[in-house]
Amino acid sequence: MLFRGDMQTSFLNDRQIRPTEFTRWDNARRAFARGKDRQKVDDLKQSITNRGLRTPIVLGISDRYRDVYVADGHHRAIALMELGADTFPFHWYWIKSFGVRMEHSPFPAEVLHPTGKAVRKTSRWW
């Protein structure tokens, strides 16, 4: 079963958890400001408000640089930020030179915060 945790939404910033498809979160916000992307974010906001975030965001950690990225879920991340959500559910994997593998073990919180208090394990395991 895959590890599933809850992460503080405040860690979705340009220093701790970065977007992979954009150089900065502001660039993602601008890209999602109109058209189909805006509609998708608005639909997600309504869904999250009514039912919560059903699909966890996928985080990747670079084994080489120890950087953390949103690998899947940029629209969900923007929706959560716009809603001011406190936390979000996530899965994670290491980005290694020989490939990636979704992890079953707890997220190494020390890569985000020196105290290691960034992550709360939920009672649910996938």
Phi, psi and omega per residue, in radians:
M1 nan 2.442 -3.132
L2 -1.303 2.524 3.042
F3 -1.153 2.415 3.026
R4 -2.314 2.212 3.136
G5 -2.291 3.091 3.034
D6 -2.025 2.284 -3.107
M7 -2.022 2.541 3.055
Q8 -1.162 2.240 -3.137
T9 -1.087 -0.478 3.136
S10 -1.087 -0.316 3.087
F11 -1.329 -0.165 3.040
L12 -1.394 1.462 -3.138
N13 -2.542 3.075 -3.029
D14 -1.336 -0.058 3.116
R15 -1.868 -0.563 -2.999
Q16 -1.871 -1.036 3.065
I17 -2.138 1.914 -3.039
R18 -1.746 2.772 3.033
P19 -1.368 2.474 3.103
T20 -1.437 -0.541 -3.043
E21 -1.507 -0.121 -3.090
F22 -2.416 2.703 3.137
T23 -1.323 -0.459 -3.135
R24 -2.541 2.757 3.095
W25 -1.127 -0.570 3.080
D26 -1.053 -0.634 3.095
N27 -1.147 -0.670 3.090
A28 -1.140 -0.759 3.118
R29 -1.039 -0.764 3.120
R30 -1.131 -0.708 -3.130
A31 -1.161 -0.534 -3.106
F32 -1.678 0.254 -3.046
A33 -1.434 -0.227 -3.084
R34 -2.629 2.906 3.071
G35 1.211 -2.599 -3.096
K36 -1.080 -0.633 3.133
D37 -1.123 -0.723 3.115
R38 -1.106 -0.727 3.128
Q39 -1.096 -0.709 3.135
K40 -1.111 -0.765 3.113
V41 -1.103 -0.767 3.127
D42 -1.100 -0.714 3.099
D43 -1.113 -0.724 3.107
L44 -1.118 -0.711 3.124
K45 -1.050 -0.744 3.122
Q46 -1.151 -0.771 3.135
S47 -1.106 -0.768 -3.140
I48 -1.118 -0.705 3.121
T49 -1.097 -0.711 -3.088
N50 -1.416 -0.679 -3.000
R51 -2.241 -0.065 -3.032
G52 1.469 2.982 3.122
L53 -1.395 1.994 -3.054
R54 -1.499 -0.563 -3.099
T55 -1.851 2.014 -3.121
P56 -1.066 2.607 2.999
I57 -1.326 2.487 3.132
V58 -1.789 2.173 3.118
L59 -1.859 2.481 3.053
G60 -2.081 2.424 3.094
I61 -2.000 2.195 3.089
S62 -1.251 2.096 3.114
D63 -1.152 -0.516 -3.084
R64 -1.361 -0.777 -3.033
Y65 -1.919 -0.180 -3.079
R66 1.108 0.436 3.048
D67 -1.467 2.596 3.137
V68 -1.996 2.322 -3.086
Y69 -2.278 2.664 2.921
V70 -1.398 1.974 3.139
A71 -1.519 -0.590 3.121
D72 -2.587 2.164 3.095
G73 2.172 0.486 -3.134
H74 -1.062 -0.756 3.110
H75 -1.111 -0.735 3.114
R76 -1.091 -0.714 3.131
A77 -1.092 -0.785 3.123
I78 -1.099 -0.755 3.119
A79 -1.042 -0.785 3.134
L80 -1.098 -0.741 3.119
M81 -1.103 -0.757 3.141
E82 -1.142 -0.578 3.115
L83 -1.356 -0.291 -3.082
G84 1.285 0.532 -3.140
A85 -1.106 2.514 3.141
D86 -1.325 -0.727 -3.081
T87 -2.443 2.928 3.052
F88 -2.502 2.591 3.082
P89 -1.363 2.595 -3.130
F90 -2.639 2.759 2.880
H91 -2.027 2.928 -3.140
W92 -2.641 2.863 3.048
Y93 -2.651 2.754 2.999
W94 -1.472 2.437 2.983
I95 -1.697 1.813 -3.081
K96 -1.971 2.855 -3.109
S97 -1.083 -0.447 -3.112
F98 -1.742 0.141 3.081
G99 2.268 -2.962 -3.136
V100 -2.201 2.701 3.083
R101 -2.584 2.239 3.083
M102 -1.072 2.395 -3.024
E103 -1.616 2.596 3.067
H104 -1.840 -0.258 -3.100
S105 -1.625 2.836 -3.131
P106 -1.043 2.628 3.100
F107 -1.143 2.347 3.124
P108 -1.348 1.507 -3.018
A109 -1.018 -0.403 -3.126
E110 -1.099 -0.313 3.103
V111 -1.241 -0.323 3.136
L112 -1.810 -0.585 -2.971
H113 -2.596 2.289 -3.084
P114 -1.024 -0.449 3.141
T115 -1.455 -0.256 -3.132
G116 1.283 0.340 -3.077
K117 -1.758 0.441 -3.075
A118 -1.393 -0.421 -2.947
V119 -2.130 2.447 3.003
R120 -2.061 2.164 3.093
K121 -1.287 2.334 3.103
T122 -1.493 2.978 3.117
S123 -1.389 -0.125 -3.108
R124 -1.753 2.386 3.022
W125 -2.109 2.393 3.101
W126 -1.788 nan nan
